[in-house]
């Protein structure tokens, strides 16, 4: 009994000398309405939002809830570290009907942020800046003073800038920003479930040295379509720009109606290597442009690339500045376009298990005239084309005299194998490519074979 009492007293004394556990939350969630926010879209909210966000940050972080309403902003806000700004949408909303005549769907429901500051200052302070571990989720962001019927768009700064470690922008509709997301100078940023129509730049990535993620980001003309502003977007806009990033993961992304869908550049920080899965670009003058990539490469799998408009519609362009590596695997390319790919530089580009069609067309108004152009034109660098299918009865590959090395093997083509080789033979391997089967058994069965490919083969002279 004496020993038990002594142990109990020691335990009590030890507990009394221990510091109290830290208090967090205080409270965990705040309602923006408790701080006097205005929801009618006519009165300014910048200072109110910033005060609420800063109050949450001062006690270690938390969530600022924003109920349904239209919130006007004449300035910029910063979401501090460990704070989440959260609206009503659990998944990214969309207003696809806004471009349709007589449509009733308008961005006035749910939590809608309406920035008006920064007009005519594209390099100004972003509307929202995320710091480390900060999150924005569940909003539509609508620039109400951007006129879809103007002769040209009004420039604005980036809508969202992501800085520090682990910032996240999720479940958003960026309906009509001039420049949407600046995802540079951070680590491990997450951009997920974003819809909208950026007019000039969708996502810009640079100076990333730890893995970033972009998932389920789709840019569609849901705000302005067949207007002068949309024409300006087609002539100037870029869906995604990648500078220096050290192994980015990009999954299920799409853009429609840009001068360039995906552009890979070299900045002062460097170039890109990364994993690009299930990416697509439709009705872009050029679906994908590579000015530079890192030696570890761009790994592009299950991509879909479509170009049929503009002065020289071509899906893939690898420029003469390129010295890195690009690999396309199980991708599809269609038009009608002039060429599916033009490859230059001193790097290596590979196509494997890809499908090519609808190349060799010149545009004459609404008409598409056939011209003698290859599906893949190689001007320089090294090229590998293996196990692909070419569905038009036209020149498949043209190897220019400055090509450094080329392997073109094991491909299926419609009609005759047409690989033009101006490069020295000692630099090239061309073999085992199979054209239209000449055996009688196949030609007798061909009229009864169903499907698109059989129709192409039947049309072969």
Steps between C-alpha positions, in 0.01 A plus 500: 500500500782740587674432165178554305439834669854620428470405132166679472644819654800488263270457199282794605805723554645401163171580322473834674847601381423411130402782262138513381439371147494776236164646409417484125199606303356777718261448319597265214235641265392860449206631299580799278155640578597549863752756376249699300549374144269627226330245273322720244789546252497881533699572817871454565624198700880503474579630851232285661632179348862586579417575866321168539782304336762673712300431818495129420873505428577676829378202704679237293265460203151383425216524250319811383157401369337710227126434449304558179526852366672730254808658659655806334875564532676820397837384637705185562501254788757257643401167652761456775675178595281222640174679409227373266254729323202280422183561301187294447602283203613146578596447136600753233188673366455582131290740298517344158169659406628855532620499137162382368239749383213515746671284760390560858812361663698784656777516764283651773442194720726353765813682617604739222805726531490802266834683465494836323841638598814477290346580162758584231785387728580138401826501699339637816435328831294179462145504626571216746841388628533167680779454752634169633231245593230747395194380307225657292204271431143507380452828307409647166723797417339731245642821356171683456658799323669287232283559192460190280389716206792745505747522213771359731512383864594727789833383651499409870768353730500132588192387689693264731870491589635198691805546721682312779459129572182303434254768387181364343232631266216249471134477397486834317349656193724775364239615255673774302839608638751666270777299672380223730766329717864590564635177649863607520747537784344234722543136594242222467213725392169324428266626229197271474147509362512840332272601212472823305614712207825690556535743212878539479678253735350205683775361724861621520757275673861597570774478766366178656753266663267254671215312335193703403162357394238620253189279480168530321544853367281578198495825303193535279328801336213510748506879535564638151469315170504625140570857608794735440629425849494128424678564170766692693536198730549269202766728356688569826399265782699214657327234708801375700859630519778299663842645579730351762332227697666195646268212421148636473202262499226618263189284463169541314539854367340658196483829312295620204547797272853633560793600285702238694354235725813392691828690479832388646762773531837566656517778760790631706427212741505226236255275314247225569508132573180327600223249454204608285214248491167540324556855377311650208482808280222562248464773237835656587715650223778280643404245762844463659824696458837399645769766500705311759481207741736340748702189399283286732216592273134568452307174527168556323258206509140461376492850353248628246604790276285674239591796277307619198497879516753782470773588250680163524296249705738240641454296816860470621791738449843432646708809434861532385596608855418157642776278642307283747270197475131467414312168482143458374340164585151385398400847380257597222535784248232624262388809310455577213842658531807566290721263701471300819851585622801712403820405683820703514796569732763269643295298749320166477129463426321165504156385386386150592158334468350824371226564243539766228231616262360795302823668393595655167225762478513865400213724611316704239217664688275215607662261252793268573720424201741206490871586485812285502616539860621230741334404823834543682757738357841467663738789442761425766582303812437129558165332438347162588169395341410146600181298509276786381210507255458750215142508373535723193641387167764774494866546587546379855847626597745736336859501627688817406872517423589638845342215695759358739351151552172333411332167567167439324391140549202270549229744394167433328406735217204546268605455138869480418784562742612853418800603704709767334863495599736787424715420804809284443416128507767428759301712747165330445327167554179453300352150490207268574232758419187343354268663248190374317504118495528376143390141548182387328339356812509839675375699202209259455396534863549877519153598364338319793724633776321768707643811660691820434833338416345267245332799335838670473655190350215460252556859389868432432578515128 
